[in-house]
Amino acid sequence: MRTPELVAPTTGARPSGERLDWADVAKGGCILLVLLWHVIMKDYLQIDWRLEVPVAGAWGTLGELLLPMRMPLFFTISGMFAATAVQRPWRAVGRPRIARFLYLYVIWLLIHTALLALAPGFPTDRATNPGELLAQLTVTPSNLWYLYALALYFVLAKALRRVHPALLLAAAGALSAVAAVGLLDTPGNRGGLYQNLVFFLAGLHLRQYVQRWSAGVTGGRLLLAVGGYLAVLAAVRVTGAGQVPGVTPLVSVVAVLVGVALAVQLARWPLIREPLAALGRQTLPIYVIHMPVLALLHRLIAEPIADLGDSARLALALGYPFSLTVLVLALSLGLHRALLAARATWLFDLPARRSPIDSTRETTCPTPMPPNPIGQRST
């Protein structure tokens, strides 16, 4: 059974060799950064550590350093993998590229709403009444907003495919710029929706340039890119230029180039490539399961940790975000395997349509047909 992933594969000839490796490695790295960011912001920094040394602040700073890279890189790869599908007829892509992600968003939004109610003190967006749930289903997506964005971005990209890419990128870049500095109303996760369209479109329309950059990556270029990224971050922090429209998207452009270069380098080391690429091929279950897992863990362990002695809290604080990220990852993957074993495949993919022939077979044959494996649909 093929494990579902958030970034759907291409529908035509796929790039070969190292390019596929680095893309999977990049997706694996991105989903780990998503988990780490949520662990830091929603659990670690919510615990009363009462430490004299700024350990918690250091972890928070690390999360902020990686923030411009995480989702922009994810959406850039998503756009690259959507380039072929955008050219296909609506009837061929409506189900796998639009209906699938909207279906998953609705299903898991309902699950999250129920489970997060068990941890009311956990700091994440949740619907507490029908009006808020309706808003999350329509105009203000929940923490599952990436699923919602994949469907919306694909519809926009396909509907506007005849518009010159320069105009699309300029308009999406302007939207990202004004949203990043608070010039638009962005409740909930609407800000992420506004800011990342430009990266999806860039991956779709500038795919050849991203591939050219990845093909030319060397150790020296990676060091130069990382150095440039750190210099840009330092300059923005010192000057306060982050509030200037356009600066935040430009920082993320540099971050995406760094992320691609780093993924290419890591893909050259089999001991690193294999586990990261494996995660990159099963981002969907990690993404949809990890938040309730983290919320329930936070409810169980936050107060006991705060009640520990000073030395115990200090020792635990040093590596806590990393350890909890690994635990949440393991539990998410374990729950995914258990759900698949229970034949709950409908939680991770749009159920297959039944043809008239299948219906006839069901009425004439007492033996049920085996379920369609995840990922075996034509896209």
N, C-alpha and C positions, 0 to 999 in steps of 0.2 A: 504494500500500500504506500503510495507516494504521499509524503507529508505536505500539507498545504503550506503556502507561503503568502506573505502579504504582497510582495512584488511579483505579479504574474509573469510567467515566461513569455518570451516573444513568440509570435505565431508564424513566423516564416523561418528562413535560415538564420540560425543564431550565430553570434560570433564564437570563435573557437579558442581553445587553449587558454592562455593566461587571462584573457579578458573575462571569460566566464568565471575563472577562479577569483579574480580580484573583486568582481561584482558580488559574488556570494560571500567572500570574506568581508567586504564592506557592509553588506546587509547584516551579517553576524555581529560585526563590531557595533553597528548602529543600534541593534536591539539590546545589546549589552549596555550601551550608553543610556538608552531609554530606561532600563531597569535601574542603573546606578543613579541617574538623576532623580527618579521617583523615590528611591530608597533614601537619598540624601535629603531631599526637600520635604517629603511627606512623612518620613519616619525619624531619621537621624537627627535633624535639626529641631524636631518637635519634642525630643527627650530632654529633660532637665539634667544635663551632665554635671553642672556645677564644677567646672574645671578652671584652674588658674592659668593653664596654658591654652593657646588658641587652636586646639586640635579640630574642634568642630568647624571653626572658621576656615581652616585650611581645606577641609573637605568641601565646604560650600564654594570656596574659590575655584577648586578644581572643577566642580560641576559647571560653574559659570564659564570657565575657559573652553569647555567642550560644547556649551550650549549652541554657539553659532554653526557648529558642524553637524550635529546629530540629525535633525529633521531635514535641513536642506540637502544633505547628502542622500538621505533615504529617498526624498522626492526626486532628486536628479536621476537616480538609478531607476526609479519607477517610470519616469518620463522616457528614459532610454529604452526600456522594455515595452513601452506602449507605442513606439514609433510605427511599427508595422501594422498594429491593430487599428490605429487611427485611420488608415487608408482603406480598411475593409468596410463593406456595407453595414448599415446599422443592425440589420437582422442577424448578422454574423457575430457582432460584438456586444449587442445589447444585453444578452444574458450573462456571459462570462465576465464582462468588463464593467457593467453598470449594475444590473440586478443583483449579481452575486455579492458585491460589496455593500450595497444598500441592505440586502437581506441580513448579512452578517452584522452590520451595524445595529439594526433593529433588534435582532435576537439577543445580542450581547449587551445592548443598552438595557433591555428588560432584566437580564440576569444581573448586571451590575447594580441596577436600581434596587433589586431585592437584597442582594448580598451586602451592599454597602450600608444598608439600613441597620445592619447588625453592628456596625462600627461608626456610630454617629459622630464621634469626635475626630475621625480621620479626615485630614484636610484635603479633600478633593471634591470636584463638582459632582453633585448628585441631585436627582429630582426628588422633591419631598411632597409634591402634589401634582395633580393631572396637568395643570397649566405649565409647570416647569418641565414635565416630561414631554409635553407637546413642543415646547421650545427646543428641547434637546433633539427631538426628532426632525426639526425643520431648520430653524435659523441660528441656533446656538448649540453646536454639537458638544457632546460630553468629552470625557477623557479618551473616548474611542474615536476621536475626530479624524484620525488618519484614514480609517475605513470610509467615512463619509467623504473625505477629501478626494480619495482615489476615484470614486464614482463621479463626483462633481467635476473634478479636473478633466477626466476623460471626456465627459459630455462637452465641456467647453472647448477642449482641444479639437475634438472631432467636428463640432458645429462650426468652428472658426478655422478649419484647416486650410481654407482658400485665402485667408487673410495673410498678408506678408508677415513672416516670422518676426521681422524687426519691429513692426507695429505691435504685435502681440506681446513681445518681451518688454517693450517700452511701457505699455499700459500696465502689464502685470508688475513690472518693476516699480512703477509709480504707486500702485496700490500697496505693494510691500513697504515702500518707503514711508508713506503717510501712516500706515497702520502701526509700524514699528515705533513711531514717536508719539502715538496716542492721539492723532488727529482724526481718527475714526472711532466710533463706539465699538468696543471689542469685548463684550461680556463673555464669560466662560472661556471657551477655546476658539472663539471666532477670530481672534487675532492670528493664531497659527494658520487658520484657513486663508486669511488674506495674505499673509506674508510668504507662504510657500508655493503659491501658484507659479510664480516666476521660475522657481527651480524645477518644477515639473515640466514646464514649457521649455526651459533651457535644455533639460535632458532629452526631450523629444526632438527639438529642432537643431540643437547643437551637438548631437550625439557624436558626429564624426570628430569634432574638436576635442571632446572628452576622451574619446578613444585614442586620438593622436597624442594627447597629454599622457595617458596611461602607458602607451607604447614607448614613450621616451623617458620614463621614470628611471633614474639611477639613484644610488645612495646619496650622491652629492646634490642632486636636484631635490631630493626629499629633505635633506638638512637645510637647504636654502629656503624651501617652501615653509618649513616649520619655523625657521628663524624669522622669515618675513611675517608669518602669522602672529608670532609672539610680539614682534615689533609693532604691528598694527594694533593689536589688543592693548599694548602698553600706551601707545599714542592716544587711542580713543579714551582710555581711562584717565590719563593725565590731563587731556584737553577738554574732556566732557563732550567730545564730538558725537557721542552716541545719540544725542538729542537733535542732531542735524539730519533732516530728511535725506535718505539715501545712503547714509554711512553704514547703518546696520546691515542692509542687504549686501553691500560691498564687502563688509567683513565676512559675511557668510560665503560669498563667492570665493574668497581666499581660503576659507575653511574647507570648502568642498574640494578645492584643488589639493589641499593638504591631505584630506581624507582619502581621495583617490590614490594619491602617491603612496600613502602609508599602506593602503590595502594592497596595492601592487607589490610593494616590498614584502609584506607579510605573506602574500600568496606564493612567494618564492621559497618559503620555508615549510616543508611538508608537515612538521610537527605542529605548526601554528595554523597552517592553511586548512587542514582537514577538520579540526573541531570548529573553527570559526565558520568555514563554509557550510558545515552541517547545520550550525545554528541559523545561518543565512537562508537555508532551504526550509526552515520551519519557524519562520518569524511569526506567522499568524497565531498559532496556539499560545506562544509566549506572550504576545501582545494582548490578546483578549483575556487571558487567565490571570496575569500577574497582579493586576491592581486589587481585586478582591483578596487574593492570597496575602499581599502586603498589608492590606487594611486589617485583616483578621490577626495577622502576626503582630502588628503594631498594638492592637488592643490587648493582646496577651502579654507582651514583653516590655512595653514602654515603662509602666510603673515599677515592675520589679527591678529593672535596670537602674532607674532613678533612685531606688532605695539601697543600692549597693554602697559599699564603703568607697572612700576616695581613691585608694590605690586600684581597686577592682574596676571602678568606672574609668579611670585613666587607661588602664591596660586594655579594656574592652573598646574604648572610644577610638583607639588608634587604627584598628583594622575592621571595625564594625561594619561600615558601609560595604566593603568588599565581601565580607563573610555573609552578610544578609542578602546581598545581590546573588551570590552563588546559591544560597538556600532557596530564595524565591524562584530562581531559574529552575532548580532541580524539582521543586514542588510543582511548578507550572508544567514542565515536561512530563512529570509523573502523572498528573491529573489528565493531561492530554491522552496519554497512553491508556489510562483507565477508561476514559470516555469512549475512545475508539474500540476498546475491548468490549464495552457495553453496547456497541453498535450505535452510538450517538454521533454518527458521522454528519448528521444534519446541523450540528453545532459549528462545523468547520467548513461547510461547503453548501452551496445551493442544491437542494435535492434535485435529482435528475428528473426530467419530464418523462412521463409515461406515454409511450406511443400506443395507437390502437391495437397493434399486434400484441404488445405486452398485456393490455387489458384482456384480450381474447385468451391469451395463455393462462392468465390468472383464473378465468372462469372455467377452463377446461382441464387444468392441471392442478391437483391438490398440493403439489410441492412448491413452496414459495421460491421466487427467483432470488438469487444472491444479490446483495446490495452492490451498487456501483461504487468501486473504490474511489477514494478522494483523489482528485487530480487526474483522473483518466478521461475527463470530458475533453472534447475538442474545443480549443480556444481560437 
